Amino acid sequence: MIVKNAGETIRPCLESAHKIVSQIVIADTGCTDNTCDIAREFGATVVSFPWENDFAKARNFALASMITDWVLMLDADEELDRDAGSRIPALLGAQDVGGYVTPIRNYMLSRFNRGWDRIGVPNDYCHARAKDSPSYIEHENCRLFRKHQEIYFTNRIHELVEPQIRKLGLKLLPANFFIHHFGQLVDQEAREKKRVFYLDLLRAKVEEKPDDAVAWTQLGLHEFECFDRPEEALRCFERALSLQPLAPETWLFVGMVYLKLERYQEALNALRHDRRDGSSLALHEDLRGDALYGVGRHKEAMAAYRRALKLSGNNPLLESKLGFTEVKLGHKKTGLERLRHAAMEVPDIHAVNDRLMKGCIMAGKLEEAAEAAEKFTLVMGHPKLFLRAASIRAQLKQWGQAEEILSRGLQLFPESEDLRSARAEVGSKRQAALDDAIAKPAMAAAAAGSRSQH
């Protein structure tokens, strides 16, 4: 392990592993808390290593002190699964295996996430520490590997031993255990610091290795995901593809960026280069559905969304997209059922509620559209949401309800000129409707009296 100020997490990490290992080596890269004291409680050897903005260097420094035949690598915000102790021994007798590629569950704070080219899956809550995490994203790295002088970590960030194992001609096999990772469950400030820190390391990585296509792809995705810089992301992806023109992951990310920029045909063209099956296919079909819808190929978009939904299981975001497309194509009953179910599953997601409202309007169900729009104003407050809900009531000429909605909005947003102006306009129309309602019976009575006199 390498650590820095991990006093809050290192104890459960070591508790998960110390009974099944014969040696613990920890490289201290600058701790100022009680991390090292806790580590020594578990019999760890603690070696000091000044941080040089290079994860591989720090890990290799710790690795040099290992005297075992096999090495297990963990981070302080991780834990071995409880079954790992009974499963790992069976892996250590193989003669031609260099390492085992281990699934790592990255627990997330929200239900819908993406990591690299995969989407999150619902949490099965097999670990108590992840009880408040609705999903996790799984990825794999070699975490259990043979101790060999030619097996060491490379790359200053996203460091790996896999390239060295392949160079030796040894096998990399799937592990029969997995690791729990809790690093994404920290607060927003910690996540922001980590994003900036990683950006600096990724930029340094491409400076060191300008011909490394994967490094350029990693940097591009970080620019896009963490800093919302699509044009810079495209520049990085283009450099990656100039070095490795057939890289499917890079093409997938190019398609993702083009979708963000609403360049739908270019997104479709990029996605055609990613022909993989497996764990990334659900994301691919979801993105492809968005691009097809964007160019007006609604039937094909519907088919893509159906495939994505089948691959990802219960996913209200996808169900909402599919339902809206079905309504667009005239399948109103099925589409509205999907839209309603998705909105019930995730009542706090704007896009899902927006599709329900628009789907109801397309299906001629203005009353339901108004109810959906009003309901969402109770979940998420924003002047535009109140304006939208009031506008639907106005289309129905329900001026009193429209005025009430706008008044509620002004209570929350008293500085909104748009809400104030809209309420004044609705109020005048409501008064006109009242005047008209009063005038019509009076005119009818006057006309009746005139006829009787005549």
C-alpha positions, -999 to +999 in steps of 0.1 A: +000+000+000+009+036-004-008+061+020-011+097+030-034+107+059-056+077+056-064+075+094-101+074+088-101+044+064-070+023+068-082+003+098-111-015+081-088-020+051-062-038+071-087-057+091-100-072+058-066-084+048-042-089+077-053-125+085-046-138+051-012-122+043+022-129+058+037-094+053+023-058+051+045-031+036+032+005+035+049+034+019+042+066+038+042+095+013+038+123+039+013+113+066+006+139+093-021+119+111-022+086+129-022+064+097+012+049+103+005+042+140-026+022+130-007+003+103+019-007+129-008-021+151-013-047+123+024-055+122+031-034+091+065-023+080+062+014+073+088+029+049+090+066+041+089+078+005+088+115-004+059+121-029+071+129-064+037+131-082+042+095-094+021+067-081+042+040-099+074+052-082+057+051-048+042+017-053+075+002-066+093+016-035+069-004-013+072-034-036+109-035-032+105-044+005+083-074-002+098-109+004+067-130-004+062-151-035+029-132-043+018-096-038-016-082-031-021-044-037-047-024-019-055+012-013-065+026+021-101+033+010-106-003-001-114-036+016-112-072+005-145-089+002-152-113+031-148-144+009-114-134-004-095-152+024-109-186+015-105-181-022-071-165-027-050-196-016-063-216-045-048-191-069-012-192-057-001-226-070-002-219-107+033-219-124+026-200-156+004-172-142+018-138-136-013-122-120-050-122-115-072-094-128-095-085-099-130-069-101-132-037-081-166-023-070-165+015-070-195+025-048-212+057-059-233+084-043-260+084-069-280+058-087-269+067-123-232+069-130-207+060-157-171+050-152-148+048-183-170+028-208-194+012-182-226+023-165-234+017-129-254-012-117-277-013-086-260-021-054-267-055-039-258-041-004-235-070+005-212-046+024-226-026+053-202+003+046-219+008+013-255+009+027-261+044+015-247+038-020-274+031-045-250+018-072-215+008-081-193+007-112-171-023-116-137-022-133-107-046-132-071-043-124-044-068-116-041-066-078-027-101-070+006-108-089+037-128-087+068-113-070+093-110-098+121-085-104+106-077-138+070-072-126+066-037-114+042-007-118+044+017-148+027+051-154+027+080-129-012+078-127-035+048-135-005+027-128-005-010-138+016-041-136-002-058-165+022-046-192+052-061-174+034-095-169+026-097-206+062-089-215+073-119-195+049-141-214+030-150-183-008-154-181-033-129-166-063-147-154-096-136-138-095-135-100-120-154-080-125-126-054-132-089-056-124-056-038-148-030-024-137+006-031-152+035-011-132+064-025-161+080-043-182+083-011-162+113+002-175+149+003-177+172-027-147+193-016-125+161-015-137+150-049-129+184-064-094+184-050-088+149-064-101+160-099-076+189-100-048+167-087-055+140-113-057+165-141-021+177-133-009+141-133-026+132-165-011+163-183+023+153-170+018+118-182+011+128-218+041+152-217+063+122-207+047+098-231+034+118-260+030+086-281+008+069-255-027+067-270-043+055-238-028+084-218-044+109-243-077+091-240-076+092-202-068+130-203-095+137-228-121+119-207-110+137-176-113+170-193-148+162-205-162+145-174-147+166-146-143+200-162-169+200-190-144+210-217-157+191-248-135+209-273-103+201-253-115+165-249-119+162-287-084+175-292-070+148-268-091+121-285-080+131-319-044+128-308-051+093-293-067+082-326-038+094-346-017+070-326-042+042-323-069+046-350-089+015-341-092+021-304-129+014-297-131+031-263-117+063-277-143+063-305-170+057-280-159+088-260-157+108-292-193+099-299-202+110-263-186+144-268-204+150-301-237+142-285-230+169-259-223+193-287-255+182-305-235+171-335-256+139-339-245+126-373-208+129-362-217+111-330-232+082-351-202+081-373-179+078-343-199+051-326-198+029-357-161+024-349-169+007-316-182-028-324-175-045-290-198-067-271-197-071-234-200-047-205-197-015-226-226-024-250-254-010-228-237+024-228-230+022-266-266+015-274-278+042-251-256+068-268-265+054-302-302+058-294-296+095-285-277+101-317-304+084-339-331+103-322-311+135-328-311+129-366-347+120-366-344+082-371-369+075-343-376+039-351-340+030-350-335+050-318-364+031-302-347-002-311-314+010-297-330+021-264-348-013-261-315-031-265-298-008-239-326-013-215-325-051-218-287-050-212-288-027-182-319-040-164-341-017-144-329+018-156-356+045-153-335+069-174-334+045-203-371+036-198-379+073-200-361+077-233-377+046-247-412+057-236-409+092-250-397+078-284-426+053-284-451+082-278-434+101-306-440+071-329-476+069-320-474+041-294-491+063-268-503+037-244-471+018-240-450+049-241-470+068-214-469+037-192-431+037-194-429+075-188-451+073-157-432+044-143-398+061-148-411+093-132-424+073-102-391+055-098-369+087-099-392+117-090-363+140-085-347+138-120-356+167-142-351+150-176-374+121-167-402+144-155-396+167-185-402+137-209-433+127-190-447+162-193-439+165-230-451+130-237-484+138-222-487+169-244-479+149-275-505+124-265-531+152-260-533+147-222-528+183-212-543+178-177-518+151-169-490+172-183-500+200-160-501+177-130-467+163-138-452+198-142-467+210-110-456+179-091-420+185-101-421+221-088-425+205-053-394+184-059-371+209-075-376+247-073-366+269-103-385+298-118-386+281-152-403+251-138-431+272-123-434+291-156-438+258-175-464+244-152-484+277-154-482+278-192-499+244-195-527+255-172-529+286-193-533+265-224-562+248-206-576+283-198-574+274-161-563+309-151-569+305-114-546+275-111-520+292-133-520+322-111-517+301-080-487+283-094-470+316-103-477+329-068-461+299-052-431+304-075-428+341-064-428+331-027-397+310-034-382+334-060-394+369-051-368+386-074-379+368-105-392+393-130-404+366-154-426+351-127-440+385-117-447+395-153-463+361-160-485+364-129-497+399-140-506+386-175-524+356-161-542+378-136-555+401-163-567+371-184-583+356-153-602+388-147-612+391-183-625+355-182-645+364-150-658+396-166-668+375-197-685+349-175-705+376-158-713+395-190-727+366-209-756+358-186-764+395-184-765+398-221-786+367-224-811+381-199-812+414-217-818+397-250-846+375-235-862+406-220-861+423-254-878+394-271-906+393-245-913+430-249-913+426-287 
